């Protein structure tokens, strides 16, 4: 983090120095052709090659000098040229920074900048804390854009999801289920206290006026532009039994999102991946996923194989016992024949 920060300052300083040299002109004839001609009053003196006029390096305002000396925390003085360079740093664009060469970099100014940046007073300042916070926020946003999130839209008026069902839906998604939004007319007595329950489970509650398909219409309107409000979303669970929601599913799919349409039939939730057509079923009564026919056949085959292995193991053990018993009987017979 600090390496990038210092390197940016390093490049800005180079650009500032070049900017200063390229814009300085003779105050008499405005020529840019000049050479260094010693120092006067601790300032660089120049000689114009065109008219012979001698002049000093450009001056800067008293406020700028005061600002620079205050920021240096009293470690050392900053020369006029270096102070001017620092002032130019603030106004340079990133495009200009990357075009500059490192050949004219001032090590003296670099030392001043590092002393300012690494001083205890600056590290404990509010400016440094704000810089760290902005850097962390930018890193977090970039991470979210790379990883993505999942989002759930629920029509409470015709589909109820308990906590266990919600956890199963979250497990179906590839990305983390981070936002959950529930739509309903919360004044409707048939809703009961679902608003309190859903709110406690982290849902955002959206109220719609009374009327047929009002919640569906709001879900479609809200969901169609969901990427504007949640730019990191990659997957969406559309939870509603109403067939009209297929339009929302298709629109979200066309926007490049992974869409799951969640519907309920009796005691089973049907989760359809609209991108692949894959169907997943969840039993509300048994609180578990309902396996497909292929999985059921596979499980039965595993049970038969395990049972056969168990029978073979017991038969093998019985054969060993029988063999031992026969050996014991032979020994007893031989011993009886030897006795008089």
C-alpha positions as CSV (number, residue, x, y, z in Angstrom):
1,X,0.0,0.0,0.0
2,X,2.7,2.5,1.0
3,X,4.9,1.5,-1.9
4,X,2.2,2.5,-4.4
5,X,1.6,5.8,-2.4
6,X,5.3,6.8,-2.3
7,X,5.8,5.8,-5.9
8,X,2.9,8.1,-7.0
9,X,4.5,11.0,-5.1
10,X,7.8,10.1,-6.7
11,X,6.3,10.3,-10.2
12,X,4.4,13.5,-9.4
13,X,7.6,15.1,-8.3
14,X,9.3,14.3,-11.6
15,X,6.4,15.8,-13.5
16,X,6.4,18.9,-11.4
17,X,10.1,19.5,-12.0
18,X,9.8,19.1,-15.8
19,X,6.7,21.3,-15.7
20,X,8.6,24.0,-13.9
21,X,11.6,23.9,-16.3
22,X,9.5,23.9,-19.5
23,X,7.4,26.9,-18.4
24,X,10.0,29.3,-17.1
25,X,10.7,32.3,-19.4
26,X,13.0,35.3,-19.4
27,X,11.1,38.2,-17.8
28,X,12.4,40.6,-20.4
29,X,12.2,38.9,-23.8
30,X,10.1,35.9,-22.8
31,X,12.7,33.6,-24.3
32,X,12.9,30.0,-23.0
33,X,16.6,29.8,-24.0
34,X,18.7,30.3,-20.8
35,X,21.3,28.7,-18.7
36,X,22.2,28.5,-15.0
37,X,24.5,31.4,-13.8
38,X,25.3,30.8,-10.1
39,X,23.1,31.6,-7.1
40,X,22.0,34.8,-5.5
41,X,20.3,35.0,-2.0
42,X,20.1,31.2,-1.9
43,X,18.2,31.1,-5.2
44,X,19.1,29.8,-8.6
45,X,20.3,32.6,-11.0
46,X,19.8,32.2,-14.7
47,X,21.2,34.1,-17.8
48,X,19.1,34.5,-20.9
49,X,21.0,33.4,-24.0
50,X,18.8,35.7,-26.2
51,X,19.1,39.2,-24.5
52,X,21.6,38.6,-21.7
53,X,19.1,39.4,-18.9
54,X,19.8,37.7,-15.6
55,X,16.9,36.6,-13.5
56,X,16.1,34.4,-10.5
57,X,13.9,31.3,-10.4
58,X,10.1,32.1,-10.2
59,X,8.8,33.1,-6.8
60,X,5.8,31.6,-5.1
61,X,3.2,33.0,-2.7
62,X,3.8,33.4,1.0
63,X,0.8,31.1,1.8
64,X,2.4,28.3,-0.2
65,X,5.7,28.7,1.6
66,X,3.9,28.7,5.0
67,X,1.9,25.7,4.1
68,X,5.0,23.7,3.0
69,X,7.1,24.6,6.0
70,X,4.2,23.7,8.4
71,X,3.8,20.3,6.7
72,X,7.5,19.6,7.1
73,X,7.1,19.5,10.9
74,X,10.2,21.6,11.3
75,X,12.6,18.8,10.2
76,X,14.4,21.0,7.6
77,X,13.8,23.9,5.2
78,X,12.5,23.5,1.7
79,X,14.1,25.5,-1.1
80,X,12.0,27.8,-3.4
81,X,12.3,25.5,-6.4
82,X,11.4,22.4,-4.4
83,X,8.4,24.2,-2.7
84,X,7.2,25.3,-6.2
85,X,7.5,21.7,-7.3
86,X,5.3,20.5,-4.4
87,X,2.6,23.0,-5.3
88,X,2.6,21.7,-8.9
89,X,2.2,18.1,-7.7
90,X,-1.3,18.8,-6.5
91,X,-2.5,19.9,-10.0
92,X,-1.1,17.1,-12.1
93,X,-3.3,14.5,-13.8
94,X,-2.5,10.8,-13.7
95,X,-2.1,10.8,-17.5
96,X,0.8,13.3,-17.2
97,X,2.4,11.4,-14.4
98,X,3.0,8.2,-16.2
99,X,4.5,10.0,-19.2
100,X,7.4,11.5,-17.2
101,X,11.0,10.3,-17.0
102,X,12.7,9.5,-13.7
103,X,16.0,11.1,-14.8
104,X,15.3,14.5,-13.3
105,X,13.9,13.4,-10.0
106,X,15.1,15.5,-7.0
107,X,16.4,13.3,-4.2
108,X,16.4,16.3,-1.9
109,X,12.6,16.8,-2.4
110,X,12.0,13.0,-2.0
111,X,13.7,13.1,1.3
112,X,11.5,16.0,2.4
113,X,8.4,14.2,1.3
114,X,9.3,11.0,3.1
115,X,10.1,13.0,6.3
116,X,6.6,14.6,6.1
117,X,4.8,11.3,5.3
118,X,6.7,9.2,7.9
119,X,6.6,11.8,10.7
120,X,4.7,10.6,13.8
121,X,2.5,13.7,13.7
122,X,1.3,13.0,10.2
123,X,0.8,9.3,10.8
124,X,-1.5,10.2,13.7
125,X,-3.3,12.9,11.8
126,X,-6.9,12.9,10.5
127,X,-5.6,13.2,6.9
128,X,-3.7,9.9,7.2
129,X,-6.7,8.2,8.7
130,X,-8.9,9.4,5.8
131,X,-6.3,8.1,3.3
132,X,-6.3,4.6,4.9
133,X,-10.1,4.5,5.0
134,X,-10.4,5.5,1.3
135,X,-7.8,2.9,0.4
136,X,-9.6,0.2,2.3
137,X,-13.0,1.2,0.8
138,X,-11.5,1.1,-2.7
139,X,-10.0,-2.3,-2.0
140,X,-13.3,-3.7,-0.7
141,X,-15.3,-2.4,-3.7
142,X,-12.8,-3.9,-6.1
143,X,-13.0,-7.2,-4.2
144,X,-16.8,-7.2,-4.4
145,X,-16.7,-6.4,-8.1
146,X,-14.4,-9.4,-8.6
147,X,-16.2,-11.9,-6.4
148,X,-19.9,-10.8,-6.8
149,X,-22.9,-11.3,-4.6
150,X,-26.3,-12.9,-4.7
151,X,-29.7,-11.2,-4.1
152,X,-33.1,-12.5,-3.2
153,X,-36.5,-11.0,-4.2
154,X,-39.5,-12.4,-2.3
155,X,-43.2,-12.0,-3.0
156,X,-44.5,-12.4,0.5
157,X,-48.1,-12.4,-0.5
158,X,-48.0,-15.8,-2.3
159,X,-44.8,-17.5,-1.0
160,X,-43.5,-18.0,2.5
161,X,-39.8,-18.8,3.2
162,X,-38.7,-20.0,6.6
163,X,-35.1,-19.7,7.8
164,X,-34.2,-23.3,6.8
165,X,-35.5,-22.8,3.3
166,X,-33.6,-19.6,3.0
167,X,-30.4,-21.3,4.0
168,X,-30.9,-24.0,1.4
169,X,-31.5,-21.3,-1.3
170,X,-28.3,-19.6,-0.2
171,X,-26.4,-22.9,-0.6
172,X,-27.7,-23.3,-4.2
173,X,-26.0,-20.0,-5.2
174,X,-22.4,-19.7,-6.1
175,X,-22.0,-16.3,-4.6
176,X,-22.8,-15.1,-1.1
177,X,-26.4,-14.2,-0.5
178,X,-25.9,-10.7,0.8
179,X,-29.2,-8.8,0.2
180,X,-32.8,-9.9,0.7
181,X,-35.8,-7.8,-0.3
182,X,-39.4,-8.7,0.5
183,X,-42.5,-7.1,-1.2
184,X,-46.0,-7.0,0.3
185,X,-48.8,-4.8,1.5
186,X,-47.8,-5.0,5.1
187,X,-51.2,-3.6,6.2
188,X,-52.9,-6.7,4.9
189,X,-54.1,-8.8,8.0
190,X,-53.4,-12.1,6.2
191,X,-49.6,-11.2,6.3
192,X,-49.7,-11.5,10.0
193,X,-46.4,-10.7,11.7
194,X,-44.2,-11.8,8.8
195,X,-42.8,-8.2,8.5
196,X,-41.3,-8.5,12.0
197,X,-39.9,-12.0,11.3
198,X,-38.4,-11.0,8.0
199,X,-37.0,-7.8,9.3
200,X,-35.3,-9.7,12.1
201,X,-33.8,-12.0,9.5
202,X,-32.2,-9.1,7.6
203,X,-34.8,-8.4,4.9
204,X,-35.4,-5.0,3.4
205,X,-39.2,-4.5,3.5
206,X,-40.9,-2.8,0.5
207,X,-44.5,-1.7,1.0
208,X,-46.9,-1.8,-2.0
209,X,-50.5,-0.5,-2.1
210,X,-53.5,-2.8,-2.0
211,X,-54.5,-4.4,-5.3
212,X,-54.2,-7.5,-7.4
213,X,-50.6,-8.2,-8.6
214,X,-49.4,-5.0,-6.9
215,X,-46.4,-6.8,-5.3
216,X,-45.6,-8.6,-8.7
217,X,-45.6,-5.2,-10.5
218,X,-43.3,-3.7,-7.9
219,X,-40.9,-6.6,-8.0
220,X,-40.7,-6.4,-11.8
221,X,-40.1,-2.6,-11.8
222,X,-37.6,-2.8,-9.0
223,X,-35.9,-6.0,-10.3
224,X,-35.5,-4.9,-13.9
225,X,-33.0,-2.1,-12.8
226,X,-31.4,-4.0,-9.9
227,X,-27.9,-3.7,-11.3
228,X,-28.0,0.1,-10.9
229,X,-28.6,-0.2,-7.2
230,X,-26.4,-3.3,-6.7
231,X,-23.6,-3.2,-9.3
232,X,-21.9,-6.2,-7.8
233,X,-24.8,-8.6,-8.1
234,X,-24.2,-11.8,-10.1
235,X,-27.1,-14.1,-9.1
236,X,-30.8,-13.4,-8.3
237,X,-33.4,-15.6,-6.6
238,X,-36.9,-14.6,-7.8
239,X,-39.2,-16.1,-5.2
240,X,-42.9,-16.1,-6.4
241,X,-45.5,-18.5,-7.6
242,X,-47.0,-16.0,-10.0
243,X,-46.3,-16.9,-13.7
244,X,-46.0,-13.2,-14.6
245,X,-42.6,-13.1,-12.9
246,X,-41.2,-15.1,-15.8
247,X,-40.8,-11.7,-17.6
248,X,-38.6,-10.5,-14.8
249,X,-36.5,-13.7,-14.9
250,X,-36.0,-13.3,-18.7
251,X,-35.0,-9.6,-18.4
252,X,-32.4,-10.3,-15.6
253,X,-31.1,-13.3,-17.7
254,X,-30.7,-10.9,-20.7
255,X,-28.7,-8.6,-18.5
256,X,-26.1,-11.3,-17.9
257,X,-27.2,-12.4,-14.4
258,X,-27.7,-16.0,-13.1
259,X,-31.4,-16.3,-12.3
260,X,-33.2,-18.8,-10.1
261,X,-37.0,-18.9,-10.2
262,X,-38.2,-20.3,-6.8
263,X,-41.8,-21.6,-6.7
264,X,-43.8,-23.7,-4.2
265,X,-46.0,-26.7,-4.8
266,X,-47.6,-28.4,-1.8
267,X,-44.7,-29.1,0.6
268,X,-41.9,-28.8,-2.0
269,X,-39.9,-25.8,-3.3
270,X,-38.9,-26.0,-6.9
271,X,-35.7,-24.0,-7.8
272,X,-35.2,-23.6,-11.5
273,X,-32.0,-22.2,-12.9
274,X,-33.3,-20.2,-15.8
275,X,-29.8,-20.1,-17.4
276,X,-29.2,-23.9,-17.5
277,X,-32.7,-25.3,-17.0
278,X,-31.5,-27.4,-14.0
279,X,-34.2,-28.1,-11.5
280,X,-33.6,-28.6,-7.7
281,X,-36.3,-29.6,-5.2
282,X,-36.5,-29.0,-1.5
283,X,-38.9,-30.8,0.9
284,X,-40.4,-28.3,3.4
285,X,-41.8,-31.2,5.4
286,X,-38.5,-33.1,5.7
287,X,-36.3,-30.0,5.6
288,X,-33.9,-31.5,3.1
289,X,-33.3,-31.5,-0.6
290,X,-35.4,-34.0,-2.6
291,X,-33.0,-36.1,-4.6
292,X,-33.5,-36.7,-8.3
293,X,-34.5,-40.1,-9.8
294,X,-30.9,-40.7,-10.8
295,X,-29.7,-40.0,-7.3
296,X,-32.3,-42.3,-5.8
297,X,-31.3,-45.2,-8.1
298,X,-27.6,-44.5,-7.2
299,X,-28.4,-44.6,-3.5
300,X,-30.4,-47.9,-3.8
301,X,-27.4,-49.4,-5.7
302,X,-25.1,-48.3,-3.0
303,X,-27.4,-49.9,-0.3
304,X,-27.5,-53.2,-2.3
305,X,-23.7,-53.2,-2.7
306,X,-23.1,-52.4,1.0
307,X,-25.6,-55.2,1.9
308,X,-23.8,-57.7,-0.4
309,X,-20.4,-56.7,1.1
310,X,-21.8,-57.2,4.6
311,X,-23.2,-60.7,3.7
312,X,-19.9,-61.7,2.1
313,X,-18.0,-60.6,5.2
314,X,-20.3,-62.6,7.5
315,X,-20.0,-65.7,5.3
316,X,-16.3,-65.4,5.3
317,X,-16.3,-65.2,9.1
318,X,-18.6,-68.2,9.3
319,X,-16.3,-70.2,7.0
320,X,-13.3,-69.4,9.3
321,X,-15.3,-70.5,12.4
322,X,-16.4,-73.7,10.6
323,X,-12.8,-74.5,9.6
324,X,-11.6,-74.0,13.1
325,X,-14.3,-76.2,14.5
326,X,-13.3,-79.0,12.0
327,X,-9.7,-78.7,13.1
328,X,-10.7,-78.9,16.7
329,X,-12.8,-82.1,16.0
330,X,-9.9,-83.8,14.2
331,X,-7.6,-83.1,17.1
332,X,-10.1,-84.6,19.5
333,X,-10.5,-87.7,17.4
334,X,-6.8,-88.3,17.1
335,X,-6.4,-87.9,20.9
336,X,-9.2,-90.4,21.6
337,X,-7.6,-93.1,19.3
338,X,-4.3,-92.8,21.1
339,X,-5.8,-93.6,24.5
340,X,-5.8,-97.3,25.6
